[in-house]
Amino acid sequence: MAFAISPEVKAQDPHFSQYYANPIYLNPAFAGVGRCPKVHLNYRNQFPALNVYQTFSASYDQYVDNINGGLGFLAMRDMAGDGALNLTEFSGVYSYHLTVTRKFSVLAGFQATVRSRSINWDNLNFPDQIDPLFGFVLETNEQRPPNEVNTHVDLSIGFIGYSENFYVGIAGHHLTEPDERFFSESRLPFKATVHAGANIPLGRQRYVGEEKTSLIPNFVYQRQGEFEQFFGGVSFNYSVLTGGLAYRHASINPDAVIVLLGFSPDDLPMRIGYSFDYTVNKVSMGAGGAHEISVVYEFPCPERRKKTQTIKCPKF
């Protein structure tokens, strides 16, 4: 990986196109909203032709009666520059569930994360290593960082209000703006998120437990430091199949048109999703866009002490 040293670097978080297939990463208040224990697995390969960005995520959450809320755990691994710059996160999440009325509830989520950012100095190439005839064969004069691993604690918070078919949420990540320095100070900027969605039933439900045909619009707005991003999409769910289109606009430039597909087998409590980002910005499709895969598996629900409603989230 070619690399140039800057005295100050502003980092941003990895993002997923299938936001709602990775709910705790979007907003910690989502922990336990489905009541039943769930596992979410996510993989994103951005610009595969360049082999520079890959992100893996795994989470588990469930509702716990004794604490009147949800517990969740999240692990993420992000590799940039073919493994030259890496990020590993482990998070614990608690979400308090409050029933305001029979038709409206509020969730408040709290997340504590241990983050470890590392740089693989030996995988980097610098401009002063280039020989006009033989390429990267010279020794670099760039100074190696005193520490190649930066580990720190990070805190986040989120809130969601929802009724049977509609919800809206806000989240704040990196409340303390931790220092990710390898050389001089480099603060991770605070990230603000606003998101909302609806589940609009189409047609009649013939029997209890039947998966309704539905239209699922949703949007996500995020701002981190000087960068902002808007994601808007709509999905259509019919029986075991889900399909959708979305558009992401980053800062002042268009980013990607996203195609989403999903499948929920009749005989298994799981959902498989795939999405493809068709890049419409200056990077163009020469870099290969982005592929993303998600798997959600739901375990049997424990016996409930009281009946509470759940959020009908988008499939993605």
C-alpha positions in Angstrom: 0.0 0.0 0.0 1.3 3.4 -0.9 1.2 5.8 2.0 2.0 9.4 2.9 2.4 10.7 6.4 0.2 13.6 7.5 0.8 15.3 10.9 -3.0 15.0 11.7 -5.4 12.4 10.4 -9.2 12.5 10.9 -10.7 9.0 10.9 -14.3 7.9 10.1 -16.2 4.8 11.0 -16.8 1.9 8.5 -20.3 1.9 7.2 -22.7 -0.8 6.0 -25.3 -0.6 3.3 -27.6 -3.1 5.1 -27.9 -0.8 8.1 -30.9 -2.7 9.6 -29.2 -6.1 9.2 -26.6 -4.8 11.7 -28.9 -2.9 14.1 -26.7 -2.6 17.2 -23.9 -1.0 15.1 -26.4 1.6 13.9 -28.0 2.4 17.3 -27.3 0.6 20.7 -30.9 1.1 21.7 -31.9 -1.7 19.2 -30.5 -4.3 21.7 -33.3 -6.7 22.5 -36.0 -5.2 20.3 -36.9 -8.5 18.8 -37.3 -10.1 22.2 -35.9 -13.5 21.0 -32.1 -14.1 21.0 -30.6 -13.1 17.7 -27.2 -13.4 16.0 -26.3 -10.9 13.2 -23.3 -11.6 10.9 -22.1 -9.1 8.3 -19.4 -8.9 5.7 -18.6 -5.9 3.4 -16.0 -5.8 0.7 -15.6 -2.3 -0.7 -13.8 -1.6 -4.0 -12.9 -5.4 -4.4 -10.9 -4.6 -7.6 -8.4 -2.7 -5.4 -8.6 -5.1 -2.4 -8.3 -2.3 0.1 -11.4 -2.3 2.4 -13.0 -5.3 4.1 -15.2 -5.2 7.2 -16.5 -8.1 9.4 -19.1 -7.7 12.1 -20.9 -10.1 14.5 -23.4 -9.4 17.2 -25.7 -11.1 19.7 -28.7 -9.6 21.5 -31.8 -10.6 23.4 -34.4 -9.2 25.8 -34.0 -10.0 29.5 -37.1 -9.7 31.8 -35.1 -9.3 35.0 -33.4 -6.1 33.8 -36.4 -4.8 31.8 -34.3 -4.4 28.7 -32.0 -5.9 26.2 -28.4 -7.0 26.4 -26.1 -7.1 23.4 -22.5 -7.8 22.4 -20.8 -6.6 19.2 -17.5 -7.5 17.6 -16.1 -5.8 14.5 -12.9 -6.0 12.4 -12.1 -3.5 9.7 -9.1 -3.9 7.4 -7.9 -1.0 5.2 -5.1 -0.9 2.7 -4.9 -4.7 2.3 -4.3 -5.0 6.1 -2.0 -2.1 6.6 -4.4 -0.2 8.9 -6.7 -2.3 11.1 -9.5 -1.7 13.6 -10.8 -4.2 16.1 -13.8 -3.5 18.4 -15.5 -5.3 21.2 -18.7 -3.8 22.7 -21.1 -4.5 25.5 -24.6 -2.9 25.1 -27.6 -2.4 27.4 -31.0 -1.0 26.2 -33.7 0.0 28.7 -37.2 -0.6 27.4 -40.0 1.7 28.6 -43.7 1.1 27.6 -45.2 4.6 27.5 -48.7 3.6 26.2 -50.2 0.5 24.8 -49.1 1.7 21.3 -45.9 3.6 21.9 -42.6 2.6 23.6 -39.2 4.2 24.1 -35.8 2.5 24.2 -32.5 4.0 25.6 -29.3 2.3 24.7 -25.8 2.5 26.3 -22.7 1.1 24.7 -19.1 0.7 26.0 -16.5 -0.3 23.5 -12.8 -1.4 23.6 -11.2 -0.2 20.4 -7.8 -1.3 19.1 -6.4 0.5 16.0 -3.2 -0.9 14.6 -0.8 -0.1 11.8 1.3 -2.6 10.0 4.3 -0.5 9.1 6.1 -3.2 7.1 3.2 -3.3 4.7 3.5 0.4 3.7 5.3 1.9 0.8 6.4 5.5 0.7 7.2 7.9 -2.2 10.9 8.1 -1.3 11.3 4.3 -1.8 10.7 4.6 -5.5 13.6 4.0 -7.9 12.8 5.3 -11.4 13.9 2.0 -12.9 13.2 -0.7 -10.3 10.2 0.7 -8.3 9.9 0.3 -4.5 13.4 -0.8 -3.7 14.9 2.0 -1.6 14.9 2.5 2.2 12.4 5.1 3.5 13.3 8.0 5.6 9.9 8.2 7.2 9.9 7.8 11.0 8.4 4.6 12.4 5.7 5.4 15.0 6.7 4.7 18.6 3.6 2.5 19.0 1.9 0.6 16.3 -1.2 -0.3 18.4 -3.5 2.2 20.0 -6.1 0.8 22.4 -8.7 2.9 24.1 -12.3 2.9 25.6 -15.2 4.5 23.7 -18.7 5.3 24.8 -22.0 5.7 22.8 -25.7 6.3 23.5 -28.9 6.0 21.5 -32.7 6.4 21.8 -35.6 5.0 19.8 -39.3 5.7 19.9 -41.7 3.3 18.1 -45.2 2.3 17.6 -46.5 -0.8 15.8 -45.5 0.2 12.3 -43.3 3.3 12.7 -40.1 4.2 14.6 -37.6 7.0 14.8 -34.2 7.0 16.5 -31.1 9.1 17.3 -27.6 7.9 18.3 -24.4 9.5 19.4 -21.1 7.5 19.0 -17.7 8.4 20.3 -18.9 10.7 23.0 -15.4 11.2 24.4 -13.8 11.5 20.9 -10.9 9.1 21.8 -7.3 9.8 20.6 -6.3 7.3 18.0 -2.8 8.8 17.5 0.2 7.0 16.1 2.2 10.2 15.9 0.5 13.5 16.9 -3.0 13.8 18.4 -5.7 12.4 16.2 -9.2 12.5 17.7 -12.0 10.3 16.4 -14.8 12.8 15.7 -18.2 12.4 17.4 -20.8 10.8 15.1 -24.4 11.8 15.2 -27.1 9.5 13.6 -30.8 10.2 12.9 -32.8 7.3 11.4 -36.5 6.4 10.9 -38.6 3.9 9.1 -42.0 2.3 8.7 -43.6 -1.0 7.9 -46.6 -0.5 5.7 -48.8 -3.6 5.4 -50.2 -4.4 2.0 -53.2 -6.7 1.8 -54.8 -8.8 4.6 -53.2 -11.2 7.0 -55.0 -14.5 6.5 -53.9 -16.2 9.7 -51.9 -15.4 12.9 -48.2 -15.5 12.3 -48.3 -15.1 8.6 -45.6 -12.9 7.1 -47.4 -9.9 5.7 -46.7 -8.4 2.4 -45.3 -4.9 3.2 -43.6 -1.8 1.9 -40.7 -0.7 4.0 -39.3 2.8 3.6 -36.4 4.0 5.7 -33.7 6.6 5.9 -30.4 7.2 7.8 -28.6 10.5 8.2 -25.1 10.6 9.8 -22.6 13.4 10.4 -19.1 12.7 11.7 -16.7 15.7 11.9 -16.8 17.5 8.5 -18.4 14.5 6.7 -22.0 13.8 6.4 -24.0 11.0 4.7 -27.6 10.5 3.8 -29.1 7.0 3.0 -32.7 6.6 1.8 -34.3 3.4 0.6 -37.4 1.4 0.2 -37.8 -2.4 0.4 -40.7 -4.7 -0.6 -41.4 -7.8 1.4 -43.4 -10.6 -0.1 -43.6 -14.0 1.7 -40.0 -15.3 2.0 -38.5 -12.7 -0.4 -37.4 -9.1 0.0 -36.1 -6.7 -2.6 -35.2 -3.1 -2.5 -33.4 0.0 -3.8 -31.5 2.6 -1.9 -29.4 5.7 -2.6 -26.5 7.1 -0.5 -25.3 10.6 -0.8 -22.0 11.5 0.9 -21.2 15.1 1.9 -21.7 17.1 -1.3 -21.2 14.2 -3.7 -23.4 11.3 -4.8 -22.0 8.0 -3.6 -23.9 4.9 -4.7 -27.1 3.3 -5.8 -27.7 0.1 -3.8 -29.6 -3.0 -4.8 -30.8 -5.2 -1.9 -32.0 -8.8 -2.0 -33.1 -11.0 0.8 -34.4 -14.5 1.5 -36.0 -16.1 4.6 -36.3 -19.9 4.3 -39.6 -21.3 5.5 -38.0 -24.1 7.5 -35.3 -22.0 9.3 -35.5 -19.0 11.6 -33.0 -17.0 9.6 -32.6 -14.4 7.0 -29.9 -14.0 4.3 -29.3 -10.7 2.6 -27.1 -9.5 -0.2 -26.5 -6.0 -1.5 -24.4 -4.4 -4.2 -23.3 -0.7 -4.3 -23.2 0.7 -7.8 -20.8 3.5 -7.4 -21.8 6.8 -9.0 -19.1 9.1 -7.6 -15.6 10.0 -9.0 -14.2 6.6 -8.0 -16.4 5.0 -10.7 -17.2 1.4 -11.1 -13.6 0.6 -12.0 -13.0 -0.1 -8.4 -15.7 -2.7 -8.3 -18.4 -1.1 -6.2 -19.1 -2.9 -3.0 -20.5 -6.3 -2.0 -22.2 -7.0 1.3 -23.6 -10.1 2.8 -25.7 -10.5 6.0 -27.0 -13.4 7.9 -29.5 -13.1 10.8 -30.4 -16.2 12.9 -33.1 -16.1 15.6 -33.1 -18.6 18.5 -36.3 -19.8 20.2 -37.8 -17.2 22.5 -37.7 -17.8 26.3 -41.1 -17.7 28.1 -42.3 -14.1 28.5 -43.4 -12.8 31.9 -45.4 -10.0 30.2 -46.5 -9.3 26.7 -44.7 -6.4 25.0 -44.6 -5.2 21.4 -41.6 -5.3 19.2 -40.3 -3.1 16.4 -41.2 -4.1 12.9 -37.8 -3.1 11.4 -36.8 -3.0 7.8 -35.3 -6.2 6.5 -32.2 -4.2 5.6 
